[in-house]
């Protein structure tokens, strides 16, 4: 279970850093404000999601903990898929000048 949790947290750290860099690159002239908003919103959303998942699946043993990790993995995959599809729409270009 420790190896699984380690892999999950390394993956989460990698994903968060890439997401954070992506958000900062969209608004380079306002990096401080966009960094604060991004970090704050991630904190608020993750706090709410964690509260909901733990209230539904209490982390009383390894099996329930793995189920809660699975919920977060599936949510992350769905969100990343939707964002990927949104960025691949034809005719959509983003400029940062």
C-alpha positions in Angstrom: 0.0 0.0 0.0 2.9 2.4 0.7 4.3 1.9 -2.8 0.8 2.6 -4.3 0.3 5.7 -2.2 3.8 6.9 -3.2 3.0 6.5 -6.9 -0.3 8.3 -6.5 1.3 11.3 -4.8 4.2 11.5 -7.2 1.7 11.5 -10.1 -0.4 14.1 -8.3 2.6 16.3 -7.8 3.6 16.0 -11.5 0.1 16.7 -12.7 -0.3 19.7 -10.4 3.0 21.3 -11.4 2.1 20.9 -15.1 -1.4 22.4 -14.5 0.0 25.2 -12.5 2.6 26.1 -15.2 -0.1 25.9 -17.9 -2.3 28.4 -15.9 0.7 30.8 -15.4 1.6 30.6 -19.1 -1.9 31.9 -20.1 -1.4 35.2 -18.2 2.4 35.9 -18.1 1.9 39.6 -17.3 -0.3 38.7 -14.2 1.7 35.7 -13.0 1.2 36.6 -9.3 -2.5 37.0 -9.5 -3.0 33.9 -11.7 -0.7 31.9 -9.5 -2.7 32.9 -6.4 -6.0 32.2 -8.0 -4.9 28.9 -9.3 -3.4 27.7 -6.0 -6.3 29.0 -4.0 -9.0 27.4 -6.2 -7.1 24.1 -6.3 -7.0 24.2 -2.4 -10.7 24.9 -2.1 -11.8 22.3 -4.7 -9.6 19.6 -3.3 -10.7 20.3 0.3 -14.4 20.0 -0.8 -13.8 16.9 -2.9 -11.8 15.3 -0.1 -14.5 16.0 2.4 -17.2 14.5 0.2 -15.2 11.4 -0.7 -14.2 10.8 3.0 -17.8 11.3 4.1 -19.0 8.7 1.6 -16.1 6.3 1.8 -14.5 6.6 5.3 -10.8 5.8 5.3 -10.9 3.2 8.0 -8.8 0.6 6.3 -6.6 0.1 3.2 -9.5 -1.1 1.0 -11.6 2.0 1.6 -8.5 4.2 1.2 -7.8 2.6 -2.2 -11.4 3.1 -3.2 -11.1 6.8 -2.4 -7.9 7.0 -4.4 -9.7 5.3 -7.3 -12.4 7.9 -7.2 -9.9 10.7 -7.4 -8.0 9.0 -10.2 -11.2 8.5 -12.2 -12.2 12.2 -11.6 -8.8 13.3 -12.7 -8.9 11.2 -15.9 -12.3 12.6 -16.8 -11.3 16.2 -16.2 -8.0 15.8 -18.2 -9.9 14.2 -21.1 -12.5 17.0 -21.2 -9.7 19.6 -21.1 -7.8 17.8 -23.8 -10.9 17.7 -26.0 -11.6 21.4 -25.4 -8.0 22.4 -26.4 -8.2 20.3 -29.6 -11.3 22.1 -31.1 -10.6 23.4 -34.6 -10.2 27.1 -35.0 -9.3 27.8 -31.4 -6.0 29.5 -31.0 -4.7 31.1 -27.9 -2.2 33.9 -28.0 -0.3 35.2 -25.0 0.9 38.6 -26.3 
